[in-house]
């Protein structure tokens, strides 16, 4: 037996075979629900989060779960699209991002809308048309879905153009390698010293 009465009630209920109901701290429930999964790839690090992608669509986690958003197929597509837009980003990320601080934000927006654009291809299949609980029903129409898809595709095109324009303007100062030579102390042909 414990000195705490609540521990005794729990152990007595468990011993009697009754279900044990314990109080749940609401703050811990919200803290666990607020864990957004980061999405990124090398050399950039975390570029977006699952909550940001859902926010672009205006969908909940139940409608667009983290398991779907974190599939490698979407990050692979975003990585390939970013490389096709500017291969320099992958090789010169640190000098480029330090030369232009706005570049990181532009890459984040590009990757966010690139992943959202890829999800637009399957959105009509996964987005629920009718949502209901025991009291209310909400119906989403095809026109609403098409408007969201068109908006995302326009924003992706804008992000791609803005990033391409920024990459044309961003130059990294590189110094030419300098070579120097030292005359050898011994003539290699005759073996005599200089």
C-alpha positions as CSV (number, residue, x, y, z in Angstrom):
1,X,0.0,0.0,0.0
2,X,1.2,3.5,-0.8
3,X,1.0,6.6,1.2
4,X,-0.8,8.4,-1.6
5,X,-4.6,7.7,-1.7
6,X,-4.9,8.1,-5.5
7,X,-2.3,5.3,-5.9
8,X,-4.3,3.0,-3.6
9,X,-7.5,3.7,-5.6
10,X,-5.7,2.8,-8.9
11,X,-4.2,-0.4,-7.5
12,X,-7.5,-1.4,-5.9
13,X,-9.4,-0.8,-9.1
14,X,-6.8,-2.8,-11.1
15,X,-6.9,-5.6,-8.6
16,X,-10.7,-5.8,-8.8
17,X,-10.6,-6.0,-12.6
18,X,-12.3,-2.7,-13.2
19,X,-11.0,-0.4,-15.8
20,X,-8.6,2.3,-14.5
21,X,-9.4,5.8,-15.6
22,X,-6.7,8.3,-14.8
23,X,-6.9,12.1,-15.2
24,X,-5.1,13.4,-18.3
25,X,-3.3,16.7,-18.3
26,X,-4.8,18.8,-21.2
27,X,-1.5,20.6,-21.7
28,X,0.3,17.3,-22.3
29,X,-2.3,16.4,-24.9
30,X,-1.8,19.7,-26.8
31,X,2.0,19.5,-26.5
32,X,2.0,16.1,-28.1
33,X,-0.4,17.2,-30.8
34,X,1.8,20.2,-31.7
35,X,4.7,18.1,-32.8
36,X,5.2,18.9,-36.4
37,X,7.6,16.7,-38.4
38,X,10.4,18.6,-40.2
39,X,11.1,17.9,-43.8
40,X,14.4,18.6,-45.4
41,X,17.5,17.2,-47.2
42,X,21.2,17.8,-47.4
43,X,22.9,20.3,-47.5
44,X,20.0,22.5,-46.5
45,X,18.7,21.0,-43.3
46,X,15.0,21.3,-42.4
47,X,13.2,23.3,-45.0
48,X,9.6,22.9,-44.1
49,X,7.3,21.1,-41.7
50,X,4.2,18.9,-42.1
51,X,2.0,21.5,-40.5
52,X,3.0,24.1,-43.1
53,X,2.1,21.8,-45.9
54,X,-1.3,21.1,-44.4
55,X,-1.8,24.8,-43.9
56,X,-1.3,25.4,-47.6
57,X,-4.1,23.1,-48.4
58,X,-6.3,24.1,-45.4
59,X,-6.6,20.5,-44.3
60,X,-6.3,18.9,-40.9
61,X,-4.0,16.1,-39.8
62,X,-6.8,13.6,-40.0
63,X,-7.3,14.5,-43.7
64,X,-3.6,14.7,-44.6
65,X,-1.6,12.7,-42.1
66,X,2.1,13.0,-41.4
67,X,2.7,9.5,-42.7
68,X,1.7,10.7,-46.2
69,X,3.6,13.9,-46.1
70,X,6.8,12.4,-44.9
71,X,7.0,9.8,-47.7
72,X,10.4,9.9,-49.4
73,X,8.8,10.2,-52.8
74,X,7.9,13.9,-52.1
75,X,11.3,15.0,-50.8
76,X,13.0,13.2,-53.6
77,X,10.8,15.1,-56.1
78,X,11.5,18.4,-54.4
79,X,15.2,17.7,-54.3
80,X,15.2,16.8,-58.0
81,X,13.2,19.9,-58.9
82,X,15.5,22.2,-56.8
83,X,18.6,20.6,-58.5
84,X,17.0,21.2,-61.9
85,X,16.3,24.8,-61.1
86,X,19.8,25.5,-59.8
87,X,22.6,22.9,-59.4
88,X,24.8,25.6,-57.8
89,X,22.6,25.5,-54.7
90,X,23.9,22.0,-53.8
91,X,27.5,22.7,-54.4
92,X,27.8,26.2,-53.0
93,X,25.0,26.4,-50.4
94,X,27.1,27.9,-47.5
95,X,28.7,30.6,-49.5
96,X,25.5,31.4,-51.4
97,X,23.4,31.5,-48.3
98,X,25.9,33.7,-46.4
99,X,26.1,36.1,-49.4
100,X,22.4,36.5,-49.6
101,X,20.4,35.9,-46.4
102,X,17.0,35.9,-48.3
103,X,18.1,32.8,-50.1
104,X,17.2,30.4,-47.3
105,X,13.6,31.8,-47.1
106,X,13.2,31.5,-50.9
107,X,14.4,27.9,-50.9
108,X,12.0,27.1,-48.0
109,X,9.0,28.6,-49.9
110,X,10.1,26.8,-53.1
111,X,10.3,23.4,-51.3
112,X,7.0,23.9,-49.5
113,X,5.1,24.7,-52.7
114,X,7.0,22.0,-54.7
115,X,5.8,19.3,-52.2
116,X,2.3,20.8,-52.2
117,X,2.4,20.8,-56.0
118,X,3.2,17.1,-56.1
119,X,0.4,16.4,-53.6
120,X,-2.0,18.2,-55.9
121,X,-1.7,15.3,-58.3
122,X,-3.4,13.0,-55.8
123,X,-5.4,15.5,-53.7
124,X,-8.7,14.7,-55.5
125,X,-8.3,11.1,-54.4
126,X,-7.4,11.7,-50.8
127,X,-9.4,14.8,-49.8
128,X,-12.7,14.0,-48.2
129,X,-15.7,15.4,-49.9
130,X,-18.0,15.2,-46.9
131,X,-16.9,15.6,-43.3
132,X,-19.4,15.0,-40.5
133,X,-19.7,14.3,-36.8
134,X,-22.8,13.5,-34.9
135,X,-24.0,17.1,-35.1
136,X,-22.9,18.8,-38.2
137,X,-21.9,18.0,-41.8
138,X,-19.6,19.9,-44.1
139,X,-19.4,19.2,-47.8
140,X,-16.5,20.2,-50.0
141,X,-17.2,20.7,-53.7
142,X,-15.0,20.0,-56.7
143,X,-14.8,23.7,-57.5
144,X,-13.3,24.4,-54.1
145,X,-10.7,21.7,-54.6
146,X,-9.8,23.0,-58.1
147,X,-9.4,26.5,-56.7
148,X,-7.0,25.3,-54.1
149,X,-5.0,23.3,-56.6
150,X,-4.8,26.2,-59.0
151,X,-3.7,28.6,-56.2
152,X,-0.9,26.2,-55.1
153,X,0.3,25.7,-58.7
154,X,0.4,29.5,-59.2
155,X,2.3,30.0,-56.0
156,X,4.8,27.2,-56.9
157,X,5.4,28.9,-60.3
158,X,5.9,32.2,-58.6
159,X,8.3,30.7,-56.1
160,X,10.3,29.0,-58.9
161,X,10.6,32.2,-60.8
162,X,11.6,34.2,-57.8
163,X,14.3,31.7,-56.8
164,X,15.6,31.5,-60.3
165,X,15.8,35.3,-60.5
166,X,17.6,35.4,-57.2
167,X,20.1,32.8,-58.2
168,X,21.0,34.8,-61.3
169,X,21.7,37.9,-59.2
170,X,23.5,36.1,-56.4
171,X,27.2,35.8,-57.1
172,X,29.8,34.3,-54.9
173,X,33.2,35.9,-54.9
174,X,35.7,33.2,-55.5
175,X,39.4,33.7,-55.6
176,X,41.5,32.1,-58.2
177,X,43.9,29.5,-56.9
178,X,47.4,30.8,-56.6
179,X,50.3,28.5,-57.4
180,X,53.8,29.0,-56.3
181,X,56.9,27.0,-56.8
182,X,60.2,26.4,-55.0
183,X,63.3,25.6,-56.9
184,X,64.7,22.2,-55.8
185,X,68.0,22.2,-53.9
186,X,69.4,19.4,-56.0
187,X,69.5,19.0,-59.8
188,X,67.6,15.8,-60.4
189,X,69.5,15.0,-63.6
190,X,73.1,15.6,-62.5
191,X,72.6,15.2,-58.7
192,X,74.5,18.5,-58.1
193,X,73.2,21.0,-55.6
194,X,72.4,24.5,-56.6
